[in-house]
Amino acid sequence: MYAVEVRDHIMIAHSFKGDLFGPAQALHGATFVVDVAFYRRELTVEGVVVDIARAHDALKAVLGPLNYKNLDEVPDFAGRNTTTEVLCRHIFDKMAQAARAGELGAGSEALARIRVTLHESHVARAWYEADLAADDASLQLLS
């Protein structure tokens, strides 16, 4: 399996509901380093997984509406704790849509898998990854 990964970051504010989160229930800030890996079984005729520049542009477009925002006020997250895991899935869904729409260049519709990793510190990270065909099936079940 071939892979290409792009990276960016976001700075956000948020709070959590529930005793599990202790002091994080109060409004606090976080800076996440965001990695998105794209996987293909075979390279395109040009010899790439995806166009790296387009992949990075797509990631910037996905992160833009979150950067420097209080996620407690972002409609996409209404009523949800914006945990690192929840943010991973949100970014994954948006990047999968970009791939399906061809925004990552020719051949992006043939990606096998995407993995989104959020590094919340130098000692902790979370990720969400899925095969795009399997993700399509799960999305159809939810429809």
Secondary structure, 3 states (H helix, E strand, C coil): CEEEEEEEEEEEEECCCCHHHHHHHCCEEEEEEEEEEEEECCCCCCCCCCCHHHHHHHHHHHHCCCCCEEHHHCHHHCCCCCCHHHHHHHHHHHHHHHHHCCCCCCCHHHCCEEEEEEECCCCCEEEEEEEHHHHHHHHHHHC
